[in-house]
Amino acid sequence: MRIINSFLLTLGLGLVVVGCSQNKPPFPGKTVDKFVGKLTHDGKPVSFPPDTAVLKVYHEKGQQFGIPIKEDGTFDIGWMPVGKYAAMLERQPVGNTKGPSLTRYGVADGLTIEEGKTEYVIELGKGFKP
């Protein structure tokens, strides 16, 4: 009886491991595998100190993602769901500054990720202060 119970336990655990290892997409809708882009202000590229800027995007179905922004204002993203996003630029202050530890700027036009499109330009708008 012990041998049968051990066998059944081992078999059950094996099935759980196999079932968990299947590559299920984390989002049930359409996605893109990779895209690149840049942030602009008045049509000109913007730059940021290293590791200080993140574009937070909020998908129309409720998911939230953070897109790290490079020093030159560009980004390079892998997997993302297709659809419309509200967007907010979050910036960390540089050095020992007093006041808020994080500034946020709402991107008026947001972002729409389209199937097959691989390059994006996000205009930060007139209210943005570099």
N, CA and C atoms as a LAMMPS dump frame, in Angstrom:
ITEM: TIMESTEP
0
ITEM: NUMBER OF ATOMS
390
ITEM: BOX BOUNDS ff ff ff
-5.0000000000000000e+02 5.0000000000000000e+02
-5.0000000000000000e+02 5.0000000000000000e+02
-5.0000000000000000e+02 5.0000000000000000e+02
ITEM: ATOMS id mol type element x y z
1 1 1 N 0.824 -1.199 0
2 1 2 C 0 0 0
3 1 3 C 0.864 1.256 0
4 2 1 N 1.951 1.244 0.776
5 2 2 C 2.846 2.399 0.813
6 2 3 C 3.457 2.682 -0.552
7 3 1 N 3.807 1.623 -1.259
8 3 2 C 4.423 1.784 -2.571
9 3 3 C 3.426 2.409 -3.545
10 4 1 N 2.193 1.981 -3.487
11 4 2 C 1.162 2.538 -4.372
12 4 3 C 0.921 4.007 -4.036
13 5 1 N 0.828 4.341 -2.761
14 5 2 C 0.632 5.745 -2.358
15 5 3 C 1.81 6.609 -2.796
16 6 1 N 3.023 6.101 -2.632
17 6 2 C 4.211 6.849 -3.063
18 6 3 C 4.187 7.063 -4.567
19 7 1 N 3.823 6.015 -5.309
20 7 2 C 3.741 6.113 -6.757
21 7 3 C 2.697 7.147 -7.183
22 8 1 N 1.519 7.098 -6.572
23 8 2 C 0.458 8.042 -6.92
24 8 3 C 0.847 9.477 -6.566
25 9 1 N 1.518 9.672 -5.442
26 9 2 C 1.978 11.008 -5.05
27 9 3 C 2.995 11.533 -6.047
28 10 1 N 3.948 10.689 -6.422
29 10 2 C 4.964 11.088 -7.398
30 10 3 C 4.331 11.412 -8.746
31 11 1 N 3.399 10.57 -9.182
32 11 2 C 2.702 10.808 -10.442
33 11 3 C 1.921 12.116 -10.391
34 12 1 N 1.207 12.347 -9.292
35 12 2 C 0.434 13.586 -9.141
36 12 3 C 1.317 14.819 -9.173
37 13 1 N 2.445 14.777 -8.459
38 13 2 C 3.366 15.922 -8.471
39 13 3 C 3.95 16.138 -9.858
40 14 1 N 4.238 15.045 -10.555
41 14 2 C 4.76 15.163 -11.915
42 14 3 C 3.767 15.844 -12.841
43 15 1 N 2.503 15.497 -12.712
44 15 2 C 1.473 16.131 -13.546
45 15 3 C 1.319 17.606 -13.217
46 16 1 N 1.436 17.969 -11.939
47 16 2 C 1.349 19.374 -11.545
48 16 3 C 2.496 20.157 -12.162
49 17 1 N 3.714 19.61 -12.094
50 17 2 C 4.878 20.297 -12.664
51 17 3 C 4.718 20.464 -14.168
52 18 1 N 4.281 19.426 -14.856
53 18 2 C 4.08 19.519 -16.303
54 18 3 C 2.983 20.529 -16.622
55 19 1 N 1.902 20.511 -15.873
56 19 2 C 0.801 21.442 -16.105
57 19 3 C 1.201 22.872 -15.855
58 20 1 N 2.061 23.13 -14.872
59 20 2 C 2.479 24.491 -14.547
60 20 3 C 3.515 25.023 -15.517
61 21 1 N 4.206 24.132 -16.215
62 21 2 C 5.279 24.598 -17.079
63 21 3 C 4.8 24.986 -18.469
64 22 1 N 3.527 24.819 -18.767
65 22 2 C 3.03 25.214 -20.072
66 22 3 C 3.147 26.722 -20.213
67 23 1 N 3.486 27.178 -21.406
68 23 2 C 3.698 28.601 -21.655
69 23 3 C 2.376 29.282 -21.957
70 24 1 N 1.65 29.652 -20.942
71 24 2 C 0.373 30.339 -21.135
72 24 3 C 0.636 31.837 -21.185
73 25 1 N 0.028 32.558 -22.118
74 25 2 C 0.245 34.002 -22.174
75 25 3 C -0.356 34.673 -20.938
76 26 1 N 0.345 35.696 -20.394
77 26 2 C -0.158 36.367 -19.213
78 26 3 C -1.322 37.308 -19.508
79 27 1 N -1.659 37.479 -20.763
80 27 2 C -2.754 38.347 -21.171
81 27 3 C -3.588 37.6 -22.198
82 28 1 N -4.9 37.533 -22.037
83 28 2 C -5.714 36.709 -22.94
84 28 3 C -5.945 37.305 -24.326
85 29 1 N -5.661 38.569 -24.533
86 29 2 C -5.914 39.19 -25.833
87 29 3 C -4.694 39.195 -26.732
88 30 1 N -4.761 39.986 -27.805
89 30 2 C -3.644 40.102 -28.741
90 30 3 C -2.493 40.859 -28.091
91 31 1 N -1.272 40.475 -28.468
92 31 2 C -0.078 41.124 -27.93
93 31 3 C 0.916 41.395 -29.05
94 32 1 N 1.905 42.217 -28.748
95 32 2 C 3.047 42.42 -29.638
96 32 3 C 4.274 41.883 -28.913
97 33 1 N 5.257 41.441 -29.684
98 33 2 C 6.452 40.845 -29.092
99 33 3 C 7.544 41.854 -28.8
100 34 1 N 7.586 42.962 -29.548
101 34 2 C 8.665 43.929 -29.351
102 34 3 C 8.318 45.236 -30.051
103 35 1 N 8.671 46.339 -29.398
104 35 2 C 8.566 47.63 -30.058
105 35 3 C 9.514 48.62 -29.391
106 36 1 N 9.824 49.678 -30.104
107 36 2 C 10.724 50.721 -29.618
108 36 3 C 10.026 52.063 -29.756
109 37 1 N 10.563 53.064 -29.071
110 37 2 C 9.978 54.389 -29.198
111 37 3 C 10.808 55.439 -28.514
112 38 1 N 10.272 56.673 -28.556
113 38 2 C 10.954 57.788 -27.9
114 38 3 C 9.922 58.786 -27.413
115 39 1 N 10.321 59.543 -26.399
116 39 2 C 9.492 60.621 -25.881
117 39 3 C 9.976 61.926 -26.492
118 40 1 N 9.022 62.789 -26.845
119 40 2 C 9.376 64.099 -27.399
120 40 3 C 8.59 65.193 -26.684
121 41 1 N 9.114 66.401 -26.772
122 41 2 C 8.433 67.591 -26.274
123 41 3 C 8.553 68.645 -27.351
124 42 1 N 7.432 69.152 -27.829
125 42 2 C 7.397 70.079 -28.966
126 42 3 C 8.113 69.495 -30.184
127 43 1 N 7.988 68.19 -30.37
128 43 2 C 8.586 67.52 -31.521
129 43 3 C 10.063 67.224 -31.389
130 44 1 N 10.698 67.621 -30.277
131 44 2 C 12.131 67.404 -30.093
132 44 3 C 12.344 66.314 -29.048
133 45 1 N 13.396 65.5 -29.235
134 45 2 C 13.673 64.447 -28.252
135 45 3 C 13.957 65.041 -26.872
136 46 1 N 13.573 64.326 -25.83
137 46 2 C 13.87 64.749 -24.46
138 46 3 C 14.89 63.785 -23.866
139 47 1 N 15.589 64.242 -22.839
140 47 2 C 16.558 63.387 -22.159
141 47 3 C 16.333 63.477 -20.657
142 48 1 N 16.825 62.478 -19.955
143 48 2 C 16.646 62.381 -18.512
144 48 3 C 17.942 61.892 -17.879
145 49 1 N 18.196 62.252 -16.621
146 49 2 C 19.337 61.652 -15.93
147 49 3 C 19.137 60.134 -15.857
148 50 1 N 20.221 59.374 -15.733
149 50 2 C 20.111 57.908 -15.717
150 50 3 C 19.163 57.393 -14.628
151 51 1 N 18.36 56.404 -14.979
152 51 2 C 17.47 55.691 -14.045
153 51 3 C 16.516 56.605 -13.274
154 52 1 N 16.009 57.643 -13.912
155 52 2 C 15.097 58.554 -13.21
156 52 3 C 13.699 58.619 -13.796
157 53 1 N 13.487 58.057 -14.986
158 53 2 C 12.182 58.215 -15.639
159 53 3 C 11.568 56.86 -16.005
160 54 1 N 10.267 56.753 -15.73
161 54 2 C 9.488 55.563 -16.084
162 54 3 C 8.155 56.045 -16.65
163 55 1 N 7.749 55.458 -17.758
164 55 2 C 6.438 55.747 -18.317
165 55 3 C 5.489 54.673 -17.804
166 56 1 N 4.557 55.07 -16.94
167 56 2 C 3.55 54.142 -16.425
168 56 3 C 2.39 54.157 -17.404
169 57 1 N 1.984 52.983 -17.857
170 57 2 C 0.865 52.897 -18.795
171 57 3 C -0.209 51.996 -18.207
172 58 1 N -1.46 52.377 -18.442
173 58 2 C -2.617 51.694 -17.872
174 58 3 C -3.516 51.233 -19.013
175 59 1 N -3.54 49.925 -19.246
176 59 2 C -4.303 49.339 -20.357
177 59 3 C -5.802 49.501 -20.113
178 60 1 N -6.552 49.612 -21.181
179 60 2 C -7.999 49.791 -21.101
180 60 3 C -8.7 48.646 -20.375
181 61 1 N -8.049 47.495 -20.246
182 61 2 C -8.644 46.365 -19.53
183 61 3 C -8.131 46.255 -18.095
184 62 1 N -7.379 47.271 -17.64
185 62 2 C -6.999 47.33 -16.239
186 62 3 C -5.561 46.993 -15.897
187 63 1 N -4.8 46.399 -16.794
188 63 2 C -3.42 46.063 -16.481
189 63 3 C -2.55 47.313 -16.466
190 64 1 N -1.538 47.292 -15.61
191 64 2 C -0.612 48.415 -15.493
192 64 3 C 0.794 47.915 -15.786
193 65 1 N 1.57 48.724 -16.522
194 65 2 C 2.936 48.362 -16.878
195 65 3 C 3.841 49.571 -16.681
196 66 1 N 5.094 49.335 -16.369
197 66 2 C 6.092 50.39 -16.267
198 66 3 C 7.104 50.233 -17.396
199 67 1 N 7.315 51.284 -18.166
200 67 2 C 8.271 51.255 -19.272
201 67 3 C 9.472 52.106 -18.868
202 68 1 N 10.636 51.494 -18.626
203 68 2 C 11.824 52.275 -18.268
204 68 3 C 12.253 53.157 -19.443
205 69 1 N 12.543 54.411 -19.137
206 69 2 C 12.982 55.36 -20.155
207 69 3 C 14.495 55.536 -20.032
208 70 1 N 15.185 55.403 -21.148
209 70 2 C 16.648 55.557 -21.163
210 70 3 C 17.017 57.041 -21.096
211 71 1 N 18.285 57.311 -20.886
212 71 2 C 18.769 58.693 -20.772
213 71 3 C 18.415 59.556 -21.974
214 72 1 N 18.412 58.959 -23.157
215 72 2 C 18.132 59.725 -24.377
216 72 3 C 16.64 59.823 -24.692
217 73 1 N 15.788 59.393 -23.737
218 73 2 C 14.343 59.491 -23.926
219 73 3 C 13.742 58.367 -24.744
220 74 1 N 14.514 57.326 -25.024
221 74 2 C 13.999 56.207 -25.808
222 74 3 C 13.611 55.046 -24.891
223 75 1 N 12.872 54.104 -25.453
224 75 2 C 12.527 52.889 -24.732
225 75 3 C 12.508 51.716 -25.693
226 76 1 N 12.701 50.537 -25.143
227 76 2 C 12.758 49.301 -25.915
228 76 3 C 11.997 48.259 -25.115
229 77 1 N 10.862 47.831 -25.618
230 77 2 C 9.959 46.97 -24.868
231 77 3 C 9.786 45.632 -25.576
232 78 1 N 9.642 44.615 -24.779
233 78 2 C 9.323 43.293 -25.313
234 78 3 C 7.824 43.144 -25.403
235 79 1 N 7.29 42.192 -24.726
236 79 2 C 5.889 41.832 -24.791
237 79 3 C 4.982 42.913 -24.197
238 80 1 N 3.884 43.239 -24.89
239 80 2 C 2.853 44.15 -24.375
240 80 3 C 1.524 43.831 -25.051
241 81 1 N 0.413 44.017 -24.343
242 81 2 C -0.901 43.827 -24.955
243 81 3 C -1.222 44.945 -25.951
244 82 1 N -1.906 44.595 -27.005
245 82 2 C -2.399 45.566 -27.982
246 82 3 C -3.569 46.302 -27.34
247 83 1 N -3.691 47.607 -27.614
248 83 2 C -4.832 48.356 -27.116
249 83 3 C -4.482 49.771 -26.736
250 84 1 N -5.454 50.448 -26.134
251 84 2 C -5.292 51.846 -25.723
252 84 3 C -4.826 51.903 -24.278
253 85 1 N -3.942 52.876 -24.012
254 85 2 C -3.376 53.063 -22.684
255 85 3 C -3.47 54.529 -22.27
256 86 1 N -3.777 54.757 -21.011
257 86 2 C -3.533 56.061 -20.405
258 86 3 C -2.064 56.023 -19.998
259 87 1 N -1.386 57.162 -20.012
260 87 2 C 0.047 57.16 -19.713
261 87 3 C 0.401 58.294 -18.765
262 88 1 N 1.386 58.013 -17.905
263 88 2 C 1.881 58.994 -16.953
264 88 3 C 3.395 58.84 -16.852
265 89 1 N 4.112 59.946 -16.992
266 89 2 C 5.563 59.937 -16.842
267 89 3 C 5.892 60.182 -15.377
268 90 1 N 6.654 59.282 -14.772
269 90 2 C 7.098 59.44 -13.393
270 90 3 C 8.595 59.695 -13.397
271 91 1 N 9.002 60.742 -12.648
272 91 2 C 10.423 61.102 -12.594
273 91 3 C 10.901 61.176 -11.154
274 92 1 N 12.051 60.537 -10.916
275 92 2 C 12.704 60.605 -9.616
276 92 3 C 13.622 61.831 -9.613
277 93 1 N 13.679 62.582 -8.507
278 93 2 C 14.61 63.706 -8.454
279 93 3 C 16.052 63.202 -8.382
280 94 1 N 16.969 64.042 -8.815
281 94 2 C 18.383 63.697 -8.797
282 94 3 C 19.032 64.377 -7.601
283 95 1 N 19.86 63.654 -6.875
284 95 2 C 20.59 64.227 -5.744
285 95 3 C 19.727 64.373 -4.514
286 96 1 N 20.233 65.119 -3.56
287 96 2 C 19.528 65.357 -2.302
288 96 3 C 18.655 66.597 -2.433
289 97 1 N 17.435 66.38 -2.858
290 97 2 C 16.517 67.5 -3.012
291 97 3 C 15.434 67.415 -1.949
292 98 1 N 14.959 68.567 -1.539
293 98 2 C 13.841 68.601 -0.599
294 98 3 C 12.562 68.72 -1.41
295 99 1 N 11.498 68.222 -0.857
296 99 2 C 10.222 68.279 -1.562
297 99 3 C 9.79 66.896 -1.983
298 100 1 N 8.912 66.825 -2.977
299 100 2 C 8.371 65.526 -3.376
300 100 3 C 9.476 64.59 -3.87
301 101 1 N 9.339 63.314 -3.554
302 101 2 C 10.334 62.343 -3.992
303 101 3 C 10.051 61.84 -5.403
304 102 1 N 8.896 62.172 -5.944
305 102 2 C 8.514 61.693 -7.268
306 102 3 C 7.596 62.72 -7.909
307 103 1 N 7.868 63.048 -9.161
308 103 2 C 6.95 63.934 -9.88
309 103 3 C 6.255 63.115 -10.96
310 104 1 N 5.003 63.463 -11.206
311 104 2 C 4.2 62.752 -12.206
312 104 3 C 3.65 63.759 -13.211
313 105 1 N 3.617 63.318 -14.466
314 105 2 C 3.071 64.147 -15.53
315 105 3 C 2.176 63.281 -16.405
316 106 1 N 0.91 63.643 -16.502
317 106 2 C -0.036 62.898 -17.337
318 106 3 C 0.188 63.186 -18.805
319 107 1 N 0.315 62.162 -19.603
320 107 2 C 0.511 62.292 -21.045
321 107 3 C -0.873 62.363 -21.687
322 108 1 N -1.203 63.539 -22.216
323 108 2 C -2.568 63.806 -22.69
324 108 3 C -3.068 62.81 -23.732
325 109 1 N -2.243 62.465 -24.698
326 109 2 C -2.691 61.58 -25.78
327 109 3 C -2.546 60.101 -25.448
328 110 1 N -1.909 59.781 -24.335
329 110 2 C -1.724 58.386 -23.965
330 110 3 C -0.904 57.639 -24.991
331 111 1 N -1.215 56.356 -25.15
332 111 2 C -0.489 55.485 -26.068
333 111 3 C -1.454 54.437 -26.587
334 112 1 N -1.393 54.172 -27.878
335 112 2 C -2.166 53.079 -28.462
336 112 3 C -1.186 52.134 -29.129
337 113 1 N -1.12 50.905 -28.631
338 113 2 C -0.244 49.894 -29.215
339 113 3 C -1.058 49.117 -30.239
340 114 1 N -0.535 49.103 -31.462
341 114 2 C -1.239 48.468 -32.575
342 114 3 C -0.509 47.219 -33.035
343 115 1 N -1.266 46.23 -33.448
344 115 2 C -0.682 44.995 -33.961
345 115 3 C 0.139 45.309 -35.215
346 116 1 N 1.372 44.84 -35.27
347 116 2 C 2.228 45.045 -36.432
348 116 3 C 3.046 46.324 -36.4
349 117 1 N 2.725 47.278 -35.545
350 117 2 C 3.486 48.527 -35.463
351 117 3 C 4.649 48.327 -34.489
352 118 1 N 5.852 48.752 -34.885
353 118 2 C 7.034 48.502 -34.061
354 118 3 C 7.736 49.763 -33.559
355 119 1 N 7.332 50.948 -34.045
356 119 2 C 7.974 52.19 -33.606
357 119 3 C 6.924 53.206 -33.185
358 120 1 N 7.183 53.868 -32.044
359 120 2 C 6.24 54.832 -31.487
360 120 3 C 6.96 56.108 -31.071
361 121 1 N 6.273 57.23 -31.232
362 121 2 C 6.733 58.514 -30.717
363 121 3 C 5.632 59.021 -29.793
364 122 1 N 6.003 59.312 -28.554
365 122 2 C 5.031 59.801 -27.582
366 122 3 C 5.343 61.262 -27.303
367 123 1 N 4.427 62.123 -27.709
368 123 2 C 4.573 63.564 -27.486
369 123 3 C 4.069 63.887 -26.077
370 124 1 N 4.936 64.505 -25.284
371 124 2 C 4.583 64.805 -23.902
372 124 3 C 3.641 66.001 -23.778
373 125 1 N 3.574 66.846 -24.77
374 125 2 C 2.594 67.937 -24.753
375 125 3 C 3.121 69.243 -24.197
376 126 1 N 2.293 70.27 -24.3
377 126 2 C 2.685 71.636 -23.961
378 126 3 C 2.931 71.827 -22.467
379 127 1 N 2.212 71.128 -21.602
380 127 2 C 2.363 71.323 -20.177
381 127 3 C 3.592 70.67 -19.562
382 128 1 N 4.329 69.893 -20.343
383 128 2 C 5.502 69.199 -19.812
384 128 3 C 6.634 70.18 -19.555
385 129 1 N 7.289 70.034 -18.407
386 129 2 C 8.449 70.867 -18.066
387 129 3 C 9.681 69.992 -17.992
388 130 1 N 10.588 70.178 -18.944
389 130 2 C 11.821 69.344 -18.976
390 130 3 C 12.673 69.485 -17.73
